Every structure is written in C-alpha cells, then in structure tokens.
Amino acid sequence: MAVNAGSSSLKYKLFEMPQEEVICSGLVDRIGHDDGLFRIKFNGTKHEEVLPIKDHAQGVQMVLDAIKKYGIVSDLSEIQCVGHRVVQGGKYFSKSASFDADTEAKITSLIPLDPLHAQAHLVGFHAFKDALPAAKVIAVFDTAFHQTMEPEDYLFPIPYELTEKYDVRRYGAHGTSHNYLSVKGTADFLKGKKDSKIISCHLGSGASLCAIKEGKCVATSMGLTPLGGLMMGTRSGDLDPSVYDYLCDVAGLKVDEMYDTLNEKSGLLGVSGVSNDTRDILAAAEKGDPRSKLAIKLWARRVADYLGQYYVRLGGCDLIIFSAGIGENAPSYRKAVIDDVKEALHLEIDEALNASVIGSEALISTNKSAIKVAVIPTDEEVMIARDCYKALEGTL
C-alpha cells in the first residue's frame, strides 16, 4: 500500500505486485473536521461519504474497514508492506529505507526543515503501524533522488561553517515523481537510451524542475525547503534575499509573518489577486484581467528560465517532460512556457495536439523540433509500490 499523509489528508493506493495492478485507491480529506471526506475507488466504482473524521488514526481505520467491507481483501494480513511518502529526508537518505526507530528519529530531527509535512508523515506512519503491526513499513523520500547532485549544484554561497553546522543546502522535492518521469520518458520516447538528457517539469500548485542525466539528478529547482525555485500556486519561489529584510522593515512585518506571506500569499495568488488555481486565473485573463495575464506570463517566464539553465547544465537535451496538475492538464500554460523558449531551443509543438492533451500521455512536439516534448502523467505511488516490493524481496 502506497500512502501519502498530509496535515489534514491521507491519499492511498493498494497494489498487487509485481503486476503493478491497482486494486483500489482513495482519499481521506479534511481530517480533524466535522465535514471530513472519505473516498474509495475499485473495480470502476466509487464510494464517497462526508462525516466527522477526528484524526489520522480514524482515517486509517476507515480505509482498512472499507477494504474489508467491500471484499478488496479477505484479511488485512494480505497487505504485506506499507510505503509512506516522506517529503524531507535531509542528508540522511539517498534511497528508500525501512521505517524503523532510527528512520523515525531522523525524520523527527528534520521537522524544522519541513514542519507541515514531516509531522503529518509521522502521524500517518504510527496510524498504519498500529492498525497493521505485522506489515513491513518503508519510507520513500522525495529528496532521495536529488542526492546525486554535485556540491556546486546543491550548496549555497553562504559562510561554509554555517553550511556544515546546520546542513544548509539545496534538497529539492518531488524526487519520486522526477524519477518516475525519467524512467517512463526514457522507455516510451527515447527507446531506452542510456546516455539520455531529460528536463522534467513537475508543475502543480507546488512545482519543480529537474535536470536528469543518464537517469540521475544533476540539478533541481527547489531549495532548502519547498519555498525555493519556481513561482508556484502560493509560494514566491526564488527572489532577492533583501526583499525579505526590506519588507519586514517598511511593512512592519515580523519574520514569521513575512515567511508566511512568501509561502501562503505569494506566487500565482499574490500576483493575480484572484486565486492560486490556474483555471480561475486563466478564466480571469481571458476576460481581460491584467494581473491575471501578468501572473501567467511571470509564471511561464520562471519555468522557461530554469529550462534554459538546465539545457546548458546538461549540455543539451533529448526530452522535455510536462507533468503534475498544471503540466498534465493545462495546455495553455504549457504553450506559454514553450513560447518563451522555442526560439532559443528550436522547439516546435503541434498546437492542436497540445490543446487536446489533458491528463494523458502524448508526444506533443513535431518532427521538426530539435528536442522532443512530451506530457506524461506522473505516478509517484507506483514508485513507492516498487520499493515496497523490493523491500519484501530483500533487494531495497
């Protein structure tokens, strides 16, 4: 079972391995609220109900009860391994690991780097561990894929003693997604090419780019925390550090208030003044709203800047991949990015095909394009399931 526990949500997907057959999937949302949402999908059917969900432990029990109730498993002992997505693995993990006491202690020590996600992951871990004590448990880290970066790619130019003492560096995120996209893109569009050069664009409300050479990350856009890198739904992404100090001074904001502004009130929401949802911003832009038009242009330019940077970092590129919520489902946003780089990178896409591709895999570039451009729906859960299977085989 692949599990992704958030602060007030829990996504899950149960696989039959090694076939990678999805038996069921679902969501427990608005945990801690009286109008919590429980959803389970299997055999082409969906069951959904709204009810009070006190905590993650109750949410996990609801999942397991439903799996038995609907005959998805005859006994919970059939669930042999649970894999938990963990956003921040710090310097400790370059691959998935057994979720034991040592792993838990290290994740706990990393809470200051990721207070929102890390605590939720630990709560989800304990809830499943209590409910399925016999199952093997692993942690799959979003940062692990980025541990192959060179120091000149992950270090910040601050006093080196601060870097060493406090482990300040670029950790990245979405590594499980970028890894999947690299594997899938190489197999489906590059005929398994060994020396492939890929730029994967995981573009959702949270977003990052990754430069991948021969299947390994050489650079990624997110920084010490998910606040760095691209402009996102509510996050500013990279900016001049003096903006922080200046606004605290002239606006009378405290450090934590400014940090909250950059995390929760900036990005597409802050620039457009409309929403952090790309659909709402596009609708407003199409009605002539100037700030929404600007938000789209600014967002696209930030993605384009990283595309150009990573093209240089890789010494060329074989494949550009668009994925995640925006990358998979927003053709006009893909086009806005490509329009910014097509002259420099000699790209050409099939405009009609791009406009029609929503939530499905496709090569949207033409034969004249110097670089292949594809849309690939990401699948972080299957990567978690694969590592679960390796753990059961003893090959993780």
N, C-alpha and C positions, 0 to 999 in steps of 0.2 A: 504494500500500500504506500503510495506517494502522498505525503502530507505537506501542506503549506499553511502554517498557522500565522495569522496576523494578529494585531492588537485586539480586534473585535470580530475576527472572521477565521474560518478554517475551511480550506479547499482540500478535497481528497479525490484520489483516483485509484481504483483497485485493478491490478493487472494479473493476468495469467501468464506466467513466464515459463520458458523463454519465447513463447509465441508473440509476446507484447500485445496480447489481446486485452482490450479494456473491458472489464466485466461490469463495472459501474463507476460513476463519478458523481460529484455533487459539491454542495456548499452549505456551510452553516455561517450565517451572517448576522450582524447586529447583536453579537454576543454581549450580554450584560444589559439588554433592553427588553422591555415587555413586548415589543413587536419584532422579535427575532425571526429570522427566515431559515427554514430547513428545506433543502432540495436534494433529491437523489434521482439519477437517471440510469436506466438499464434496459436492455432489450428494446430500445426505441421508445420507451415510455418515460414520463417524468412525473414525479410526485413532489408536491410543494405544499408547505403549510407555514402559517405565521402564528407564533406563540412565544411566550416568555422563555428566554434562554439565559439562565443565571450566570453560567461561566463556561470555560472551555471543557471542563470535565463533563458537564451535562451535554455539551455539544458532541463530544466524542462518544458518549454513551448512546445518544440519539442515532449517530451514524452506525454504530455496531448493532444496535437494536433493529434498525431498518434493514441492514444487510441480512440479518437472520429472519426477520419478519417476511421479507419478500423472497426468501429462498435463494438468495445470491450465494450464500454458503450454508452448509448444513450445520457446521460447527465453527466457532471463531478460531479454533486451533488451526484451521486451514490457512489462516493469514500467518505466514511464516516469517515475514520481515516487514518492518515499517521504516520507510526512509523519510526523514524530515529535511525539508529545505531550510537552510540556515544562511542568512544574508552575509554575515560577517565572520570570517574565520581568521582574520588578522594574519600575522606572520606564521601561525602555527600549522596551518593545514594547506597542503598542495594537492590533496585529493580527499575523497570522502573517507570517513572514519567511523569506527564503532562508537556509538553514542553511550560511552561509559562515564564513570565518575570523573576521569581526567578530562575528557572532552567537555563534559558539563562545566567543570571548573574553568576551563579556558574560555568557553563561550560567556560564562558569567563575568570573567575579567574583562571581556570586550564590550560589556554593556555601555560604558561611556562613549564608545565609538558608534554604537547603534542602539540607543535606548528604546526606540519604538519597536524594532523588530526582535532584538535579542531576547528580551523578556517574554515576548509572545511565543517565540520558538521553544523556550524552556517550559512554559506552561503547557504547550501542546505536547511536548515530549513526555512530561510527567503524566498528563491525562491519558495518553495512549499506553504508557508503560504500566500504569495502574490497571487499565482495562485489559491489556494483553500481556501479562507478565512473562509468558513463555516465548513470545516472538522476539526475534533478533531485531536490533534497532541500530540504524546508522544515521549519521548527519552528512548531508550533501551541501557543500559550501559554495555560495555564489562567487566568492573571492578566489576559490582554489584554482580556477582556470587561468587566472592572471598572475599566478606565482612564477611563471616563466619569463616575466619581464626582466630586462637588464636594469641595474641600478640607475643608469642615466635616463631610463624611461619612467621609473617609479619614484625617484627621490625628488623632494622639493628643495629649492636653493635657500635653505634656512641654516642657521648655525648647526654644524654637524652633531654637536653634542646633544642638541635638542632632538634631532632625528634619532640618535641612538638611545637616549634615555627614555623617550616617550613613544618610540615606534611610529613616528610621524612619517607617512609615505602614502603613495597612491595605492589603494587596494582594489579599486574598481568594484563592479557589481554585475549582475546578470550573466555571470560566467557560465552557469549551467545552460542558459539559452544560447550564448555565443558559441559554446562548444557544440551543442546540437546543430546549430545552423552551419557551422564549419563542416561537420561530418556529412550532413544532409546535402549541403550545397556542392561539396566535392563529389559525392556519389552521383547526384542527379544531373549536374550541369557541367562538371569538369572531367567526367569519365574516370574518376578516381585518381586524378593527377597527384603525384607525390609532392612535387615542389610548388604547390598551389599558393597563391597570394589572394587573400579574401578580406574584404571590409564588410563586416556585419553591422547592420544598423537596427538595434533593438529600440524601437521608437514607440513608447507608450506614454502614460502620464509620467512615469519615471522612464528615463531614456539614457542609452549609452551606445557608443560606437566601439568597435574592437578591430584592430589590425591583426590579422592572423596569417602567419607564415608557416607552411608545412604542418598545419594543424595545431600550431602553438601560438598563444597570445604574445605579441611583441609590444603592444601598446593598447591602452583603453582610456576612455574619456573621463569616467567618474574618478573622484579623487580619494581623499582620506575618508569621506563619507559620501552618501548619495547626493549631497548638495552640489558637488563639483561637476564640471564638464558642460554638457549641453543645457540650454534653456529647456525647461520641462513644463509640466502642467501648472505647478505652483512654485517650483524651485527656480532660482535665478540662474543656476549654473555658474560658470567661471565669470569673475568680474575683478576689477581693480581692487585689491585689498583695502585701499584707502577709502573706498565708498563706505565700508563698514564703520570706520572710525569717524568719518566726516558726518554721516547721517546720525550717528549716536550723539555727536556734538551739537549739530544745528537743530535736530528734531527733538533733542532731549530724551532719546530712547536709551533704555538700559541694554546691556549686551544681549541678554536673553530675549528681549523684545525684538532687537534687530535680527537676531538669528531666526526667530520665529517668522519675521517678515520675509526673510530670504527663502525660508523653507516652505511657508504656507500661503504667502500672499503675493508672490512674485511670478516669474515665468509668464506663460500664456494668460493666466488670470490677471496678473498685475498689469501687463501691458494693454490687454484688450479691455479690461474693466467689465467684461461680460461673463466669462466663465473660464474654467480650466478644461472644459470639454471642447475638443476640436470641432465637433459637429455644431455646437452653439456658436462658436467663433466664426466658422465658415458661413453659417446662415446669416449672421450679422454682417459679415464682409460682403456677401452677395447683395445685401440691401444697402450697401454703400457706407457702412460704419468705418470711418478712417482708422480708428485704433485697432479694430479687429483685422483690417487689412495689414496694418503695420505689424501686429503680433505674428501673423502668418509669415510675413517677409523676414522678420527678425529671427523667428524660429528656424526657418529654412536656411537662412544665411549661416546660423551657428552650426547646423548639421553639415552644410556644404564646406565650411571652414575646416572641420575635422576630416571630412572626406579627402580634401586636398592635402592636408597634413599627412594623413595615413597613406595616401598614394605615394608620397615622397618617402615616408618611413619604410614602406615595403619595397621601394624601387620598382613600382609598377603594380598592376592589379589585374587579376583574371576574372574576378566576380565580385559584384556589389550586391548585398542581400538586404532587403527591407523586410522587417518582421515586427511582431508585437502589435498592440492595439491600433496605433496610427499607421505603422508600416504595412500592416496587412489589410487594413480596412478603409484607408483614406487616400484614394487615388490622387486627389488634387494636392495633397500635402507631399506625396511622393514626387509629383510633377514639379512642385515648387522647388524642391531640393535639386532635382536633376537639371532643371533650367539654370540653376546657379553654377553648375559645374560642367555642363555638357560641352561648352566650347573648349575649355581647358583640357578635359579628359577625353574629348572626342566620343561622347556618348550619343546614342540615338535610340529612343524608345518608340514603340508602336503606341501612339497616343490613344487610339480606340481600344486596344487591348488593355492598356494600363487602366483606363477608365472603367473597364468591365471586371477587373480582378479585385474581388473583395473576399477576404477570408479563405483564399485558395492558393495553391502553389502554381506559379507560372513564370516563364521567361518573358519579360516584357521588353527586352531590347531587340533591335533588329539585327540582321546580318552585317549591317554597315557599322555597327557600334564597335569601338575599339575594346570595350570591356563589356562582358555580359552583365545584365542587371536582372535580378530575379526577386520575386516575392515568395517567401517561404514561411508559412505559419509555424511559430515556434512550438516546441513540445518539451518543456522542462521536466514534466512528470515522467516521460519515458526514460529520460536520462537518469532520474532517481531510481526508477524501477530496474534499469540495467545494473546500477551499482548495488541495489538490493540483491539481485540475482548473483552477482559476483561475490557478495558477502556470504551468501548461503553456500556457494561453491568453494569458498575459501581462497578466492583469487583477487579480492579487492586490494 
